[in-house]
Amino acid sequence: MAEVSTGDVQIRKASLTARLAYRIYLLVLRFEAMIWVRVRRRLVGAMISDRPDHLFIFADVFIEGYEGLSIGSDVSINRGSNISAAGRLTIGNFVAIGHSTSILTVNHGTKDPGQPIKYQPVVSAPVTIGANVWIGARVTILPGVSIADGTVIAAGAVVTKSVIEPDTIIGGVPARKLKSRFD
């Protein structure tokens, strides 16, 4: 894939194979059973031009902007999650993403008072999730956030700021440090 610049963010221009794999992914998005988990693994591999080892993508995981997605090994993304990678999303090794989680790399602009928010330009900011991270169910991660290695994010948290200290447990709305994993 060729690299294309959109503002500050570098994304890959999708090949015909990647675009076809994405269309098929959308067709098998809702299918249950482990055979479909394996099919989605291969399709995502074709979409991102990589073969992540031990990738588990369960039913109803919607991926938008796959051209900006990078996934490590031993990653699981549980049911009903929304993955927005158009602004660049990097997921490290050994990451578990709970069901109904939203990871966002794009957002509406809000700076023009004369134009409705819904029609303002989209603003992109990359998200990076380190290695050995556990993201609980129904977590929302907003654009521009980085998550340090070893972080645990409690269910229902809204992550608005980067977590820079490794091995931290965070939770709440907005998310804040609750304690160290080893306390």
C-alpha positions as CSV (number, residue, x, y, z in Angstrom):
1,M,0.0,0.0,0.0
2,A,1.1,3.5,-0.7
3,E,1.4,6.1,2.1
4,V,-1.0,9.1,1.7
5,S,-0.8,12.2,3.9
6,T,-4.0,13.7,5.3
7,G,-2.9,16.6,7.5
8,D,-0.6,15.3,10.2
9,V,-1.6,11.7,9.8
10,Q,0.0,9.2,7.4
11,I,-2.4,6.5,6.3
12,R,-2.0,3.7,3.7
13,K,-3.9,3.9,0.5
14,A,-5.9,0.7,0.2
15,S,-5.1,-1.8,-2.6
16,L,-7.9,-3.5,-4.6
17,T,-7.3,-6.6,-2.5
18,A,-7.7,-4.6,0.8
19,R,-10.9,-3.0,-0.5
20,L,-12.4,-6.4,-1.6
21,A,-11.4,-7.9,1.8
22,Y,-13.2,-5.1,3.6
23,R,-16.4,-5.6,1.5
24,I,-16.4,-9.3,2.4
25,Y,-15.6,-8.4,6.1
26,L,-18.8,-6.3,6.1
27,L,-20.7,-9.3,4.8
28,V,-19.5,-11.6,7.5
29,L,-19.5,-9.0,10.3
30,R,-22.5,-10.5,12.2
31,F,-21.8,-14.2,11.8
32,E,-21.2,-16.1,15.0
33,A,-19.1,-19.3,15.5
34,M,-15.4,-19.7,15.7
35,I,-15.0,-20.4,12.0
36,W,-16.1,-16.8,11.3
37,V,-13.6,-15.5,13.8
38,R,-10.9,-17.2,11.7
39,V,-12.4,-15.8,8.5
40,R,-12.4,-12.3,9.9
41,R,-8.8,-12.7,11.1
42,R,-7.8,-13.5,7.5
43,L,-9.9,-10.6,6.1
44,V,-8.4,-8.1,8.5
45,G,-4.9,-9.4,7.6
46,A,-5.7,-8.7,3.9
47,M,-7.2,-5.3,4.8
48,I,-4.1,-4.1,6.6
49,S,-1.5,-6.1,4.6
50,D,-0.3,-7.9,7.6
51,R,-1.0,-11.3,9.2
52,P,-1.5,-10.7,12.9
53,D,-1.0,-13.9,14.9
54,H,-3.8,-15.0,17.2
55,L,-6.2,-12.2,16.3
56,F,-9.7,-12.8,17.5
57,I,-12.4,-10.5,16.1
58,F,-15.8,-11.5,17.3
59,A,-19.2,-10.8,15.7
60,D,-20.5,-7.2,15.2
61,V,-17.1,-5.5,15.4
62,F,-17.3,-2.6,13.0
63,I,-14.0,-1.3,11.6
64,E,-14.0,2.1,9.9
65,G,-10.9,3.5,8.2
66,Y,-9.0,0.2,8.2
67,E,-6.2,1.9,6.1
68,G,-5.0,3.5,9.3
69,L,-5.1,0.3,11.4
70,S,-2.1,-1.5,12.8
71,I,-2.6,-4.6,15.0
72,G,0.0,-6.6,17.0
73,S,-0.1,-10.3,17.9
74,D,-2.5,-12.0,20.4
75,V,-5.2,-9.3,20.2
76,S,-8.9,-9.9,20.8
77,I,-11.7,-7.5,20.0
78,N,-15.0,-8.6,21.5
79,R,-18.6,-8.3,20.2
80,G,-20.2,-5.1,19.3
81,S,-17.1,-2.9,19.3
82,N,-16.6,0.1,17.1
83,I,-13.1,0.6,15.8
84,S,-12.4,4.0,14.1
85,A,-8.9,3.9,12.6
86,A,-9.2,6.6,9.9
87,G,-7.0,8.9,12.0
88,R,-4.4,6.1,12.7
89,L,-4.9,3.4,15.3
90,T,-2.0,1.3,16.6
91,I,-2.9,-1.7,18.9
92,G,0.1,-3.5,20.6
93,N,0.6,-7.1,21.4
94,F,-1.5,-9.0,24.0
95,V,-4.4,-6.6,24.0
96,A,-7.9,-7.6,25.1
97,I,-10.7,-5.3,24.1
98,G,-14.1,-5.9,25.9
99,H,-17.5,-5.9,24.2
100,S,-19.2,-2.7,23.0
101,T,-16.0,-0.7,23.2
102,S,-15.5,2.4,21.0
103,I,-12.0,3.5,20.0
104,L,-12.2,6.8,18.1
105,T,-9.5,8.5,16.0
106,V,-11.8,11.1,14.4
107,N,-14.2,13.7,15.8
108,H,-16.3,16.6,14.6
109,G,-14.7,20.0,14.6
110,T,-16.4,22.7,16.7
111,K,-14.5,25.9,16.1
112,D,-16.8,27.6,13.5
113,P,-19.7,29.2,15.3
114,G,-21.5,30.0,12.0
115,Q,-21.7,26.4,10.9
116,P,-23.6,23.5,12.6
117,I,-21.2,21.1,14.3
118,K,-22.4,18.2,12.2
119,Y,-21.1,20.0,9.0
120,Q,-17.8,21.1,10.4
121,P,-14.6,19.4,9.1
122,V,-13.6,16.1,10.8
123,V,-10.5,16.4,13.0
124,S,-8.2,13.4,13.2
125,A,-5.8,12.4,16.0
126,P,-4.1,9.0,16.3
127,V,-4.7,6.6,19.1
128,T,-2.0,4.2,20.4
129,I,-2.7,1.3,22.7
130,G,0.4,-0.3,24.2
131,A,1.2,-4.0,24.9
132,N,-0.5,-6.1,27.5
133,V,-3.5,-3.8,27.9
134,W,-7.0,-4.9,29.0
135,I,-9.8,-2.6,28.0
136,G,-13.0,-3.5,29.8
137,A,-16.5,-3.6,28.4
138,R,-18.2,-0.5,27.1
139,V,-15.1,1.7,27.3
140,T,-14.8,4.8,25.0
141,I,-11.3,6.0,24.0
142,L,-11.3,9.4,22.4
143,P,-9.0,10.7,19.6
144,G,-5.4,11.6,20.5
145,V,-5.1,9.2,23.4
146,S,-2.1,6.9,24.1
147,I,-2.4,4.0,26.5
148,A,0.8,2.8,28.3
149,D,1.8,-0.8,28.4
150,G,0.2,-2.9,31.1
151,T,-2.8,-0.6,31.6
152,V,-6.2,-1.9,32.7
153,I,-9.2,0.2,31.8
154,A,-12.3,-0.4,34.0
155,A,-15.6,-1.1,32.3
156,G,-17.6,1.9,31.2
157,A,-14.7,4.3,31.4
158,V,-14.3,7.3,29.0
159,V,-10.6,7.8,28.3
160,T,-10.1,11.5,27.4
161,K,-6.4,11.8,28.2
162,S,-3.3,9.7,27.6
163,V,-2.1,7.2,30.2
164,I,1.6,7.6,30.4
165,E,2.4,5.5,33.5
166,P,2.7,1.8,32.7
167,D,0.8,-0.8,34.8
168,T,-2.0,1.5,35.9
169,I,-5.6,0.8,36.5
170,I,-7.9,3.6,35.3
171,G,-11.7,4.1,35.4
172,G,-14.5,6.6,35.6
173,V,-16.0,9.3,33.5
174,P,-13.6,10.9,32.6
175,A,-11.1,8.2,33.3
176,R,-8.5,8.8,36.0
177,K,-5.9,6.7,37.8
178,L,-7.4,4.4,40.4
179,K,-4.3,2.6,41.4
180,S,-1.2,0.7,40.2
181,R,-1.8,-2.9,39.0
182,F,0.7,-4.1,41.7
183,D,-0.6,-2.2,44.7
